[in-house]
Amino acid sequence: MVASLEISEEPATATAEETKPRRNPKLAAGAALLAVAAGVIGWQAPRVVDMLTKPAYLGEPAAKVAADLGCDNYTQATTHDESVYRFHDQGTCSLEGTVVTITTFDRASDAQAFESVMKALIPVVHPTWQGATYAAGEGWNVADARNLTPETATLVVQRLGTGATTVIPFPKG
């Protein structure tokens, strides 16, 4: 018995139905939904990141800082004069018997401008305040309303758990 194999030289041809790409409606709907979700995430992601990384006191009322400090007798400033520097809110309160002025800002650049004013004005207006110190962080500044003591500034940073104390430079003389 001899078996023979026949090999055809002609390629097999498929019908038009067999070559048509299959379309899966669930896959198409899933891809469209994924594209929409990616678009929304891409659009909202910067807002979410800003919200999650925003400094705690940027754009907040000074009363929030006062509450977090455990201040007594908080009083919001009755005037909002931005002729020298821009700020969001300002007020005073008593921190362990020392009256402090709290200032909050809308932008970090406003806080930096305020610090520049403090460093330039205090040595001129109060030349006897050698070692004058204030506490500041992103979006806020707290200064002893009388003589800017390092003890008060240090207490503020400790209570808020953020920020730093800054000694205002005085000319050596």
Stockholm file with secondary structure:
# STOCKHOLM 1.0

chainA/1-173         MVASLEISEEPATATAEETKPRRNPKLAAGAALLAVAAGVIGWQAPRVVDMLTKPAYLGEPAAKVAADLGCDNYTQATTHDESVYRFHDQGTCSLEGTVVTITTFDRASDAQAFESVMKALIPVVHPTWQGATYAAGEGWNVADARNLTPETATLVVQRLGTGATTVIPFPKG
#=GR chainA/1-173 SS CCCCCCCCSSCCCCCHHHHSCCCCHHHHHHHHHHHHHHHHHHHHHHHHHHHHHSCTTTTCCHHHHHHHHTCEEEEECSCCCCSSCCCSEEEEEEETTEEEEEEECSSHHHHHHHHHHHHHHHHHHCTTCTTCEEEEETTEEEEETTTCCHHHHHHHHHHHTCCEEEECCCCCC
#=GC SS_cons         CCCCCCCCSSCCCCCHHHHSCCCCHHHHHHHHHHHHHHHHHHHHHHHHHHHHHSCTTTTCCHHHHHHHHTCEEEEECSCCCCSSCCCSEEEEEEETTEEEEEEECSSHHHHHHHHHHHHHHHHHHCTTCTTCEEEEETTEEEEETTTCCHHHHHHHHHHHTCCEEEECCCCCC
//
